[in-house]
Structures are given as structure tokens and as C-alpha cells.
Amino acid sequence: MPSRRDAPAWAYAGAGTAVIVTYLVTSSPARYMLGALISASVVVAIAVGVSRNRPPSLLSWTLFAAGMAPYAAADTIWGLYQVRGAEVPFPGVADWLYLGSYLLFTAGLVMLARQQAGRLHWAGLLDAGIVTLGFATLAWAFILAPYLRSDMSAGPLALSIAYPATDLVLLSVAARLMLTTGTRTPSFLLCLGWLVVLLAADGLYYGTQATTGTAIAEDVSEVAWMASSLLLGTAALHPSVARPSRLAADQEHLPPRRLSILIALILMGPLIVLANIGGIRDQPVDVTVIVGMMASLSLLLLLRVAFLAQYAQGRATALAASLREQAQLQKQLSHQATHDPLTGLANRALLNERLELALGRCSTACAAGLLMLDLDGFKDVNDTLGHPAGDELLIDVAGRLTSRVREQDLVARLGGDEFALLVEDVDAQTLHDYATRILDAFQDPFLLSHGDCVDVTTSIGTRSITRPTAPAQALRDADTALYRAKTAGKNQIAFFENPQHPVAPTPQDDAGHGRAPKNP
């Protein structure tokens, strides 16, 4: 339902429709003044609409109102001649007023196009050019060529050609607006309706007059002209006129429907020649003009297809870039889900995943090892030097651990100062040497960025696995061994060879390492 704000627009449209109906049902000659009444009302409607709605394209609507003033004056002159039953002079004052109004309409449309926000692309202009040149072919065959072949004197002939010529200029600007505008408000659509109905009425009137010598269905053209004026006045009063229109973002895109229309316009020339409409094949000049227009249309279409190919290539490139970005984002999200944000090491989730795979492959001949590490004295570092220093230390520890393991081994941070190493394809002796090498990595102090030198050791709990085991059980066993290493004095290695008989840690040797016992 219409809102209160757009009620004046629809009330005006309803009143105008009643006037048009009156024209159709009345036989009195006075009815010919109704067109002038509607034209004059449009000037008032634009003034009221501009005052109420404050459109951003104020100059455009001022030019539209300025164009409707001579248009209404011309309608008045024409209507008075009809009321008197006299022949309208041609050319006469009314004709010059009509032509002047069309030039003002064109200027208003140009300013309206310049007010649009956004970037104008050549593709939209090419589409408008094809539409204009396609209709120019029809105008030549049905209006211009018949006029030129007539026996009219120079003055009436020039004026007769000027009418369709100004229509083509108006059409070119209207096509540019229609084909390049993205946001189409109700007011904008009403304006388009004004132009379409106006140009259709002109085409019917001039086309039949040029080909037959007299305008056929003159009342139809008159009603269409009144309806077009009514649409313009309604557009001015509609509150959506205050919303600016924007250029379409993807003007290079060529929808199938638009492509079909453009191709149909290009084929108009060949069809006219093949059908020999008006004996055109017997007129070399007419054929030459139409062939020239066909060549120009074909060139414009080739350029349009080139823009479409460029647009498609750009979209394909953008799609590929988007897919790469999406894959990169997915990779980052996957990495974040399985890695520690501080150190970049694997987190507990990835350790569990890799541990489950490794334990499923374990056998007596192909064992795996799980090392659990806990830093000794890390809390003192946080308490004395602060958490930033503690974070830096954890990053340095991660770097040392990574440099001491094989490429296929997994280093994980489980949280706080607790780390884990998953080692595959190792026997018990190799696992012992491996754990010792990891313990050795902590014998040198860590130098932090602010010059602080930190001595930190680690306790290691080791679990050798030679048969399929539940990951949670393996982690508990390694954690049990780690606890024994911590309680035995730290800086120790404790092995958990048998789930029922964990091996106690051994005292440190001269090098300060916990010696691993021989296998029982």
C-alpha cells in the first residue's frame, strides 16, 4: 500500500489518469486542450516535488521543468488549432517549442547521468551506443529515408528530420542511464517510463506520417504523450527522487537477455534489406547507409564482446585469487587448531592424532617413544623476570627442541612449561640416547633479548611402546615417569618400560645427567 509520503505522487497519477480517460471518452474538440493541461501540471508537480523531496540532482529537475514549460505552450497552441478545427501550421511556433523542450530534456538527462555515484565503464557506453545505432537504423528506414525521398521543401524537410534526430539524441542518453544504473528507485523507473513512452509515441507518429503521408492512430500517440508527461510529474513527486542513483558495479557483465536484445538490434538492418521494406533495395543510398550502420554495429558488438572477455578473465582471476585466499585461510585455521599460538609447535590435539596413528603401527620390531618434558624452575623465571620473559624462554626452548629432533619427529607444547616429543621407529637403546640428547640441550643457559641469562633444566618422562596402546594410556604412563623424574631431584630422565613396573630414575652422573638403566 502507498505510504503517506508517496500519497501525493499516486494521487497526482490518479488524477492524470482520469484526465486521459476523459480525453478518450469525450468527442468534444475541447478535449484537445487536456494534453496542455497535463503538460502544465507537470511543471507544477516538479516544482512541488523538488521543494518537498530535495533531490540531489536539482539541476536536472530544473531543466526538466524548463523543458515542460515550452512543451505545455506547444500543446496549448496545437490544442487551440484543434478546437478551432484549423490546420496547424508546419513549420510553426509549436514545432520550435517542441524541439526546444527536447533539447532541455536531453540536457537534464545528461546532468542526471553526471550526478550518479560510481565509476562509468566503457562497456555500458558501448551497450547504449548499440541501442542508439540499432534504433537509428529503424529510424532511417521508416522515417528519415522516406522524408528525404519526399518532395517537401527545405524548411519542412529540415524540421521533419530534426524531430527524429532529437529523439535519437534523447534515446542515447536514456539508454546510457537505463543500462548503466545499478540502483533503480521508483522515481528513476518512472523517469525511464516517461522516456520510453515519449519516444514510442514519437516513433509511431513520425513513422506513420513519413511512410503514408499522414499520422495513423493519432489519438494513440496523443494518449501516449499525455501518459509520458504524467509519468514525469509522478516521478518528481515520489519521495524516492531524493535518493541518489548509483552506477552498476559490474557494467562489463552482459546478461543473456541484454545480449539477445543487442543482437536483435544489429540484425534489424539485414532484415530490412532482405525484406525489401519500402523498396529499399532499389535505393542505393539507403542500402549504403544501412550497410554502414551494420558495420558500425558489428564493430561496437566486437568491442563489447572484448570487454566481456576481459571481464570474464578478471572474474576468473579474482575467483582463483579468492580460492587461493580461502585455501590459505583454511590452512591457517587448520594450523591454528593444531598448533600452539606462542611457540608454533604442535598442540595436544595434533599430538593425540599423531600418537594414535603411531601407536597403531607399533610392534616389537618397530617401536615408538613418547617423551614428556617439564621445565625445572620455570615459575621462578616468571616471578622474577615477568611473563614476557617467560614467553620468550618458552619460544627459545621450542627452538632448541626442534633443532635436536629428526624431521619426522613431532615436538608439541601441551601447555604452560610442559612439552612432549613423539619419536617413531626407535628401539629402547636409541630412545635412551635420544632422551639424553634432549637433556643435553638444556645444559647451556638461555640468553633473552634484554640480556638476561637464564639457566633452566628439564625433567623427562619416557615411555617406550612396542605394542598397540591407547593414546591416553601412553600419555598417562609418560606423565607418571615424568612425575618420578621431578620427585627424584629434577634434571632427570625416568623410563616407563613396563606399565606395571615403571623404572625409577637414576642419580645424575658427573655430567649432571640422569643415567638410564639397562632394560630389565
N, C-alpha and C positions, 0 to 999 in steps of 0.2 A: 504493500500500500504506500502511496506517496506520503512523505513526511511533511511536517508543517513548513519546513524551509523550502521544499521544492513545489509546494502547492501553487504559488503564483505562476510558475512555468507551465504546469499542466492545466491550470485554469486558462491561461492565455492560449495554449494549444487547443483546448476545447472550444473556446470562443471563435478562434480562427477556423476550426473545422466546421463550425456552424455557418460561418460566412461562406465557406466554399460550397457547402451543401445548398445554401440559399442560391448561389450562382447557378448550380446545376438544375434546380427545380423551378427557377424563375425564368420567364420568357421576356420580361420587360427589358428594353435596351438599357435601363438604368443599372442592370446587373454588371455591365462592363466597368462600372466605377468601383466595384468591390475589390478588384485587384489593386487599385490605387490605395484603397482603404487599408488593405493588409500591408502593403509596402510601407505606407506611412506609419502604421502601428509598429513596424519593426524598428524604426528609428527611435520611437519612444521606448520600446522594450529594451533595446540595447542601452539607452541612457539609464533606465531604471536598474537593469541588471548590473551595469558597471558600478553604479552608485551603491547597490546593496552588497554585491559579491566581491568587489575589488579584485578583478582578475590580474594575474601577473603580466599578461600581455595586453596592457591597457592601450598601447598604440594600435595594435591590431584591431581591437574592437572599435576604436575611434575611427579607423579607416573604413571598417565595415559599415558603421553608421553613416559616415560621409558618403559611402558608395550607395547606400539605400536611399539617401535623400534625392539625388538626381534620378534614381531608378523609380521612386514614387512619383516624381514630377513627370517622368516619361509615361508612366502608367496612366497618370491623370490626363495628359494630352491625348494619349491613344483612346482612353475611355470616353472622353468628350466627343471625339470624332465618331466613335461607335454610337453614342447616344443620339447624335445628330443624323446618323446614317450617311455620313460623308466619308469619302475615301481619305485615308491617312496619307499625307504627303511623303514621298520617298525619293530621295533622302529628305529628312526634315529634322526639326529640332529634337524630337523624341529620339531619333536614331543616335544623334551625337550625345544625348544624355545617357542612353543605354550603354554606349561604348565607354563613356567616361566612368560610369559606375563599375563596369567590368575591370577597368584599369585600377580603380581604387580597391576593388575586391582582391585583385591579384597582389597589390602592394600589401594589403592586410594579411594575406596568407603568407607572403614572404617574411613579414615581421613575426608572424606566429611561428614559423619554422625556425627563425633565428632565436626565439625565446626558449626553444626546447633545450633541456639539460642533457648532456651526454655528448659522445663523440660520433660525428657523422662519418660513415664509411662509404667508399665508392660503390660498394655492392648495392646499397639502397638507391643511390642515384642512378645506377645502370637500370635497375628494375623500373624506376619512374620513367627513364628515357625510353625503354622498350614499350611501356604502356602508351606514352605520348605518341611515339612514332607509329605504333600499331594503329591507333585511332586516327592519326594523320593520314594513313593510307586509306582508311574508310572515308575520311573527310574529302580526300582528293577525288576518290572515285564517285562519291554520291553528291558532293556539294561543290567543291572548287572547280573540278573539270567541267561539269555541266554549266556553271556560271561563265567560265572562260570561253566556252563554245557558243554561248548565247549572243544575241545581238544587242545587249544592253550597252548604253553609252558609258563613258569613262567614270562619271561620278557615281551613278547607281551601282556599277560593277565593283568599283573600289570599296564602296560601303558594304555590298553583299559579301565580298571576300573578307572584309575586316571583321565581321561578326564571327564566322567560324575560326578565324585566326586568333581572335582574343579568347575564344573558347578553348583552343588548344593550349594557349599560354596558361589559362586558368587550370586546365587539366593537368599540365605538367607539374605545377606547384601542388595541386591537390593530390596527385599520385605520389609525389615525394613525401607529403605528410602522411598519407594513408599507409605507405609501405615501409616507412622508417620509424614510425611512432610505436613505442612499446606499451606505455600506459595510456589506455583509451578510456577517458572518463565519459559519462553520459553526455556532457556538453560537447566533448570532442566528437562523439559519434553523431550527435545532432548536426554539428557543422559538416561532417562528411555527408550526411544525408542531404543537407542543403545543396552541396556542390553536385552530388550525383544526380539529384532530381532536376536541378537547374540545367546541367549540361545535357541530360537526356531530353528535356523539353526543347532545348535549343536544337539538338540534333534532329529530333522529329520534325520540328517546324522548318528549319532551313533545308533539310534533306528532301522533304516532300516538295518544298517550293522550288528547289533547284532542278529536280528531276521532272516535275509535272507542270511547273509554271505557276502553281498555286498551292498554298499550305493546306494539307489534308488533315482532318481531325483537329481543327484549330482550337476547339473547346478543350480537347485533351491537353494540348500544350498550355493553354491558359490556366487550367486547373493545376497542372504540374508547376507552373511558375508561381502560382499563389501558394501551393504547398511548400515549395522550396523556401520562399520568404518566411513562411510560418515556422519552418524548422530552424531558421537562423534566429528569429526572435525568441523561440523557446530555448535555444542553446544559450543565449545571453542571460536569460532569466534563471536558468538552472544553477543551483549553488555549486555544482561541481566545476563550473567555469573558473572558480577560484583556485583549483588545484592545477599546478603546472604539469604539462605532459613531458615525458622523457623519451629520448630516442631509444630504440630497441638495442639491447646489448649485443645480440648476435645477428647483425644485419646481413652477414655473409651467408647465413643459413638460408637455404632455398627449399621451402616445403613443397611436396609434390603438387598440391593444388595450385600454388603460385606458378610453379614451373609449367604446369599444363596450360594456365592462362597465357603465360608469356609465349609459349609455343603456338597456341591458337592465334594470338595476335600476329605472330610472324607469318603464319600460313594464310592470313587474310588476303595478302597481295596475290600470291599464286592462285588462290581460289577465285578471286575476282577476274583475273586474266583468263583462267581456264573456263569459267562460266560465261565469259564474254559479256559481263553485265554492262548494259548500256552501249553495246557495240564497241567496247573499249579496245579490242584487238585491232580495230580499224583506225585507231588513233595512235600513231607512233609516239607522239609526245607523251600521252598518258601512260603508255606502256613503259617508256623510258623512265618516267618519274617513279612509277610503281616498282620497276626493277631496281632503281637506285635506292628506294626506301627499303626494299627487301634486302639488298646488300648491306645497308646500314644496320638494319635489324639483326641480320646474321652476325655482323661484327660485334654488336653490343651483346648478343647472346653468347658468343665465344668468350668475350671478356668476362661475362657473368659466370660462365662455367669455370673459367680460370680462377676467379675469386672463390668459387665454391670448392674447387680442388685445393686451393691454398687453405681455405677454412677447414676442409676435411683433414688435411695434413696437420694443421695446427691442433685440431681436436685430437687426432691420433697421437701426436707428440705429447699433448697435455695429458691424455689418458695414460700413455706409457709412463710419464713422469709421476702421475698420481699413483699408478700401480707400484712403481719403484718406491715411492714415498710410503705407501701403505705397507709394502713388504718390509721396508726399513723400520717403520713404526712397529710392525708386528714383531720383528726381530728384537727391537729394543724392549718391547713389553715382555717378550718371552725371556730375554736376558734378565730384565729386572725381576721377573717372577722366580728365577732360578739362581740369582747371584746376589751376593751381599753388596749393598749400595756403597759401603765405605771402602772396602778393600778390592772389590771386583772379583773376589773368589766365589766359588760355588757356595750356595747356602744349603740348609738342611734338606730342603725339598729335592734339590738335584743330587745331593749325596745319597738320599734314600733311593732315588730312582736308579742311579748308577750302581749302588750297593746291591739292589735286588737283582739286577742283570748279572753282576759279577758273581754273586753267591749261587745263582742258578747254574753257572758253568763250572763251579768248583769241583775238584776231585783230588784224590791223593797225589796224583801226578801233576796237577795244575792247581796250586793253592793261591789264595789271596790273603792279603793282610790289611788290617784296619788299625790305624794309629789314632789315638785320641790325645791331644796336647792341651795343656793348661799352663799359662804363663805364671811364673813364680814372681810375686812381688808387684804385679801389675797395679793393684789397688794403691800401693804407695806412690806410684808414678802419677796416677790421677789426683791423689790427695795433695801431693807436694807441687807438682808442675801444672796441674789443671787438666781438664778433659781434652782441650785441643791437642796438648802434648800426648795424651794417651791415645787419641785417634791417630796422630802421626806415627806413634810407635806401632800401633796395630798394622798400619799400612806398610811400614818397614818390615815387620815380621812376615807379612804376607809375601813381600818381595823376596825375602831370604828363603822362605819355604818353597816358593815357586822355582827359585834357582837351584834348589837341591834335589828336585824330583825329576823323574823321567817325563817325557812329553805325554805319554799315555796315562800317567797317574793323575789322580784328582786331589786337589787341595781345596778344603772347604772351611769356611768360618761358620761355627754353629751359634755364635752369639757371645757377647762380652769378649773375654780373652781366651775363648775355647776354640780350638781348631781340630780338624780331622783330616787324615790322609788315607785314601783308598789306593792300595797297591795290588796289581794283578800279576799273575804268572811269576810268583816268587815262592821259594821254599823257605823253611824255617831259618836256615843259616843266613840266606840272603835278606830275609826280613830283619834279622838281628843286626846285620851290617847297615841296613837301610835306616833303622831306628837310631843307631849310633851316629850315623852321618847327620841325621836331623838334629840330634842333641848337640853335636859339634857346632852346628850353625849358630848356636846361642852363646858360644864361649867368647865371641868378640862383642864389645859394647855397641850400642846403637847411638849414633850421633844424630840429634834432632836439629831442626832448622835454626833454632835460637842458640845453638852452641852447647846445649845440654847433652852430656854424655851419660847414657843410661845403661846399667848392667842388669840384664834380665835373662833369667834361665827359664827352662820349661820342664815340666814333668810329662812323661809319655806312658800311656797305657796301650799295649799292643795285643791284638787278637789275631792269631793265625787261623785261617779257615780252610779246611781240606774236604769239607762235605757240605752239601746244601744246608743252609741255615736261614732262619727267618731274619730279615734285616734288623728288626727291633731287638732280637736276642743278641745279635752280633754287636750292636751298639751298646747294649747293657753290659755285655762281657768286657768290651774295651773300656767302658766307663768304670767298671769295677777295678780293672787293672790300673787305671789312672788314679783312682782313689788310693790304692795301695802305694803307688809311687809317691803321691803327695804326702801321705802319712808317714812314709819311710824317710822323709827328710828333703824331699824335693830334688830337682835336678837329677831325676832317676828315670830308669826305664823298667817297667813292670810288664811281664808277659803273661798272657792268659791263654795257655796252650790247650788246656782241657777244661770244659765248662764246670766239671766237678772239682777240679784241683787247680785253682789259679796259683801260679808260681810267684813267690814273694820276691820283691826287688832285692837286688844285691847291693852291698855298700859301694861307695864310689872308689874307683882306683886312683892312682896317683894323678891321673889327668883330670880327675873330678867327674868321671863318667860312671854311671851305674852299669856294672858288668852284667850281661845277660847270662843266665845259667844255661848249661847244656841241656838238651832235650832229655827228659826222664825216660 
